[in-house]
C-alpha cells in the first residue's frame, strides 16, 4: 500500500512540476490548503481523500486547460493522477 501512496505523491509532484507551478499556486487553484498539498506530495498523508485528489486534478485542469484523474484497479489507494 505504501508503494501506491508514493506513486500518488510522485505523480502529483511530477505533474505540478511539469506545469511549472508552485505548490502554493496549485493549492489555490485546487482549493486545498498548501499544508494538505505538501503532505500529499511528501507522502505524509497516508490515505489522501478522493475528494482532495479530485480538487487537485481540477486545479491542474484549470491551469493547463485539460486534466483527468483515473482509478487504477478501482481502488482508492491506487489513484493515479494523469
Secondary structure by P-SEA (a helix, b strand, c coil): caaaaaaaaaaaaaaaaaacccaaaaaaaacccaaaaaaaaacccccccaaaaaaaaaaaaaaccccccccccccccccccc
